[in-house]
């Protein structure tokens, strides 16, 4: 994911997912509650959550890859 097109919010405005311009929908590792923060602050927090989420996904993929047995 190179960019965020939009976010998915709950009814109480907590951010749960990010969606890329290519419509790739990724659930954040941990929800982000932007309430009470300025736009600049919560956007920076969202960027950090995106990085953490992608890092978590990559770690899980690597761990899964190392356990997959290939039979040739």
C-alpha positions as CSV (number, residue, x, y, z in Angstrom):
1,X,0.0,0.0,0.0
2,X,1.5,3.3,-1.1
3,X,-1.2,5.7,-0.2
4,X,-4.5,6.0,1.7
5,X,-7.5,7.0,-0.4
6,X,-9.9,7.0,2.5
7,X,-10.5,5.4,5.9
8,X,-13.4,3.4,7.4
9,X,-14.9,4.8,10.5
10,X,-17.2,3.3,13.1
11,X,-20.3,5.1,14.2
12,X,-18.4,6.8,17.0
13,X,-15.7,8.0,14.5
14,X,-12.9,5.5,15.4
15,X,-10.8,4.6,12.4
16,X,-10.7,0.8,11.8
17,X,-9.5,0.4,8.2
18,X,-7.5,2.1,5.6
19,X,-8.3,1.8,1.9
20,X,-5.8,2.4,-1.0
21,X,-6.6,4.1,-4.3
22,X,-6.6,0.6,-5.8
23,X,-9.4,-0.3,-3.3
24,X,-7.1,-2.5,-1.1
25,X,-8.8,-2.6,2.3
26,X,-6.5,-3.2,5.3
27,X,-7.7,-3.4,8.9
28,X,-5.5,-1.5,11.2
29,X,-3.6,-3.5,13.8
30,X,-5.0,-1.2,16.4
31,X,-7.9,1.2,15.9
32,X,-7.2,4.9,16.0
33,X,-9.5,7.3,17.8
34,X,-8.9,10.8,16.4
35,X,-11.3,12.6,18.7
36,X,-9.8,15.4,20.7
37,X,-6.8,15.8,18.4
38,X,-6.1,18.4,15.8
39,X,-6.2,17.2,12.2
40,X,-2.4,17.4,11.9
41,X,-1.9,15.2,15.0
42,X,-4.3,12.5,14.1
43,X,-3.1,12.4,10.5
44,X,0.4,11.8,11.7
45,X,-0.9,9.1,14.1
46,X,-2.8,7.5,11.1
47,X,0.5,7.4,9.1
48,X,2.2,5.7,12.0
49,X,-0.6,3.2,12.4
50,X,-0.4,2.5,8.7
51,X,3.3,1.7,9.0
52,X,2.8,-0.4,12.1
53,X,0.0,-2.4,10.4
54,X,2.0,-3.0,7.3
55,X,5.0,-4.0,9.4
56,X,2.8,-6.5,11.4
57,X,1.4,-8.0,8.2
58,X,4.9,-8.4,6.7
59,X,6.1,-10.1,9.9
60,X,3.2,-12.5,9.9
61,X,3.7,-13.3,6.2
62,X,7.4,-13.9,6.8
63,X,6.7,-16.2,9.7
64,X,4.2,-18.1,7.6
65,X,6.6,-18.3,4.7
66,X,9.3,-19.9,6.8
67,X,6.9,-22.6,8.0
68,X,5.5,-23.5,4.6
69,X,7.0,-26.7,3.3
70,X,7.6,-26.9,-0.4
71,X,7.4,-30.3,-2.1
72,X,9.2,-30.3,-5.5
